[in-house]
């Protein structure tokens, strides 16, 4: 369902103008997004001595290509069209979204986004679990041929858990469909979605355990 159809349906339901509905929708979206300071937390990284502390991955959301800034750099190989890219990190031992960053144009490599903030936050001696797109970073561990079976399964569960977050975000139609507003507003709805996913995790829909 398009955004305009949603506004029209809500306007009919509540007996308000579409403009009033739109204003209230964005007011609540911004209020929910603001809760990220309390819900997306860089903490709870497992027992003392743990080497692997987070998992990390990039996710793309489709948009309409900005008419004033046409560029192949908007193109996403994941959604096969213009998109915005975000980075999400999860704490591995508790059900906690620990970090997010974005948006970036979809052609921006995951490793480039990682080096634009998250890499420096990972303490020396600690590692994130990621896919092969992060292989050039010494702070990300990918699945390797010499991994023991136990370590390989641990990394696979970490990545499956990470992918589940992406899937939950894409259940919001506004993120799964082509977004027609600017990147600043997209960050609002993405952040609001992330906060709601964290609430969902805490209230009956926990993530897969890595252990």
NORMO-V707040 format. One line per field, one symbol per residue. ss: DSSP state (A for helix, B for strand, O for the rest). phi: phi as a letter, one per 30 degrees, with the letter a starting at -180 (. if undefined). Layout:
ss = ???
phi = ???
//
This chain:
ss = OOAAAAAAAAAAAAOOOAAAAAAAAAAAAAAAAOOAAAAOOOOOOOOOOOOBBBBBBBBBBBBOOOAAAOOAAABBOOOOBBBBBBBBBBBOOOOOBBBBBBBBBOOOOAAAAAOOOAAAAOOOOOBBBOOAAAOOOOOBBOOOOOOOAAAAAAAAAAAAAAAAAAAAAOOOAAAAOOBOOOAAAAAAAAAAAAAAAAAAAAOOOOOOOOO
phi = .dedddeddddddcibddddddddedddddddeddedcccbdahcjdejdddcbcbacbcbdbddeddbdaddddcddchadaccbcbbcddcbdbdcabakcbdddddedddedckdeddddeicbccbcddcddcdcbccdbdddddddddedddddddddddeddddddedcdcddccdddddddddddddddddddddbjbddeddc
//
